């Protein structure tokens, strides 16, 4: 069973949108350009469902964060249903009165109930009905309210990496994808945007498929966040502006999310710091097949327990009670058996 992993002494929030957090936090320090970055951020109408029939709000702030492979040819059609895939799905919970932030990763292959469509992979909800249906699916899965929605385009992820001058990943062992012929040696690997995109998206060479890919994304995103807040970048206005511009041009949020809200969230995350960031993956009971689809069957009892504690504000207690808390350690990107 996959277990939640504590990142309390690890890097920054290990989510595909941690780069957004870094970008907006840094934008506070360069307010003369903040209005430009705000205009760059896409607003999505109807990304969060109407009030009727939704779960009761819990004490805290909840964001649904996704990394999207957007196939639309223009900004106007990138967010239409059927025009994008939810390649990475994460639920960010920032509770009231607690100096922690939780990121709950949900495998895109999770077999769940999609409102109005029956059972399917959770990522299919995004393809079928866009942000709104995916948000409704997550709310039904956890009986928990999503306050805001945010997405980042993978093409922008590539641009952000290049704006930083690339990032260095220190791998504990070599990684080989026999299908595509991609190889990364053990030790330090400098990656530009194109290579980084391959690294975080590839999963055919991983024995744990999407579950292992989530770990790989954490490794890379921590490296990206650390590079973004490094003195090398912070003291270089041109590079900093290039990164912030790429980040803001790649991000979309629900129509009700203002720059003031995003700044407020980012300031909270900065105040919480790396020591208060906790990462959990919804545990898998098993994997299997539904027709020709390889799917992940979630551990229903633990999944229900995680979201129940989100609602009652006792998530960290639940992690401790169930023995789910791990000592912070560097995530390993596991090489496949081949």
C-alpha positions, 0 to 999 in steps of 0.5 A: 500500500502506498503511504503518505510521506512527510516532507516536513524537513524536505523541500518546498510543497511538492506539487506541480504548482509549487512553481506557482507558489514560488512565482507569486511569492516572489512577485510580491517582491517585484510589485511593479510587475505584479499587475502584468503577471496578474493579467497573464493568469487565465481565469476559468468560468465555472471551474468550481460548481454552484453551491447546491448539493456541495459538501459543507465547507471545512475549517481551512482553505482547499485548492484543487491543483492540476498539471494539464497536457493542454491540446488546444491551439489557442488560449480560448480553447485550452480549457474546453472539455475534451481539449486537455488531460489532467496529468497530475491531480493534487488537493492542497489543504491549508487548515486554520490554526495550524502551521502546516499545509497538506498536499494530497496526491491523487493518481490520475488512474484512480478508479472513481465515481464520476458524476453523471458518467458512472465509474472511470479514471479520475483523469477522465472527468477532466476530459469529459467535463473540464475543471468543473466535472473534475472538481465535482468528482474530487468533492464526491470522492472525499465529501470535501469542498474545493474552494479554488481551482488552479492548473498549469500547462506543461508547455509552460512548465518547460518554459519555466525550467528554461527560464531558470537555466535548467535544473539539476536532479541528483538521482540515487540510481540510473533510470531507463525507459526501454520504450523511448530509449530515454536514460538518466545516469545515477548522480547529478543530471542537468535538465533543460525544459524539454528533458525535464518534461520527459522526465516528469511525464514518462511512466512506461519504464516505471514498475509502479507506473503512475504511483512511481511517477508521482514520486519522480515529480516530487523530486523534480519540483523540489529542485525547481522550487529551490532553484527559483528561490536561489540567490542566483535567480533572485538577484538576476532581475532579467531571469527572475522576470522571465521565470515569473512571466513564464509561470503566470502565462502557464497558469489558470485559476477559477474566475473567483480567484483574485491576485489578492487571494493568491498572494494571501495563500502564498504568504501563508505558505511562506510563513508555514515554511518547508518544515510544515509541508506534508505530502500524502498520496492517496493509498492504493489497495491494488491495481488492475484492469477495467476493459483495456485500461490499467487502473488504480483501486484506492484503499477506500478506508484510508482514503475516507479517513484522510478526507474525514480528518481534512473536514474535522481539522485532525489530519496530522493526528490521523497520520500519527494514529495510523502510523503513516508518518515517515521520517523526512528523507529524499524521495528516490526515483525507482528504476524499473526492473528490466 
